Amino acid sequence: MAADLDPASPRYARQRVLPGFGVAGQQRLADAHVVVLGAGGLGSAVVPALVAAGVGRITIVDDDRVEVTNLHRQVLHSPDDVGRTKVESATDAAARLSPETLVTPVPHRFDAGNADELLAGADLVIDGTDDILTRYVADDATARAGIPLVWGSAAKFSGQVGVSWEARGVSYRDLFPEPPADAGLSCEVDGILPTVCTVTGGMMAGEALKLLTGIGEPLLGRVVVYDALRGSTREIRYRRAEDLETPPPSAPRAAQQAPPGEVDAAALAAELASGASPLLLDVRESWEADIATIPGATLIPLGELGDRAGELDPAASVVVYCHLGVRSQYAARALAGAGFAHVRNLAGGIDAWSREVDPTVVRY
């Protein structure tokens, strides 16, 4: 069943004008099905953001009921909702924001027994539960489904956000291979500043919108840590052990070997000015290339690389680039594994090229 949302509605005018968004991006949101685990503090920021942005179908999974102690941070719920199931209260709140959105409440715990059924047909999962074991169940289930998992956590004065996507070579188990022996911090015992939920949940919703529309760089292999006391964020990078790495969907499978090298923007400019110019491969989306490009580049979006790698000469010197250097790193590794002997990644992507070589190239 499809949601009765109009991508051209004036409601979405302020986000349709964003670079790379447009009616097509809005339509992708309208067609999307997102499963949200948890209608608590993080879900209270995630659900309204997705509904207001025009996500067509949302399934909310939570077996808890609203308590008075929830109200200071779980703003989906009001004093009148105390005692109701959180999914029922959240569904009513979503309907007030967007009656056309299809919201399915599931008043049960997400576990290994129902995970695959609940994820059937979903495009993305957001885990905002406070149960670390649920995170591992969600990570395994999304891996089987081939879809991304946006996860977050919040306690005391700090929040964390990341993206796991087994099909793109990064899972939650690459960050934490096994569940911890203890349950970690809890809001009940350790407390929670309510705005930590707002900031963290907002970032989680932002990652979901990026993934659904194809804009920007998702937090794959990166965790953002928010510190409310300092008003700052920091980033933690992680990756899969080399012998467990897998390429992105539809990309050639990488062989067991050292990862490709990198070249910085200044060094690439010097090479292009010489008589032995490398082949430039742009693995961004076409809308990004419309905004800015390095002259002479061949455009093959990352998702098409597996089917179109045969268009390239495996003996050529290839430099792969994207926006910031993340997608191109995956592509370079995959090409190297497919037999390309001389492939490198442009460190920092076209953004670095604009900053360090050619300021006339538009930054976005």
Buried (B, 14 or more C-beta within 10 A) or exposed (E): EEBEBBBEEEBBEEBBEEBBBBEEBBBBBBBBBBBBBBBBBBBBBBBBBBBBBBBBBBBBBBEBBBEEEBBEBBBBBBEEBBEBBBBBBBBBBBEEBBEBBBBBBBBBBBBEEBBEEBBEEBBBBBBBBBBBEBBBBBBBBBBEBEBBBBBBBBBBBBBBBBBBBBBBBBBBBBBEEEEEEEEEBEBEEEEBBBBBBBBBBBBBBBBBBBBBBBBBBBBBBBBBBBEBEEEEEEEEEEBBEEEEBBBBBBBBEBEEEEBBEBBBBEBBBEBBEEEEEBBBBBBBBEBBBEBBBBEEBEBBBBBBBBEEBEEBEBEEBBBBBBBBBBBBBBBBBBBBBBEBEBBBBBBBBBBBBBEBBBEEBEEB
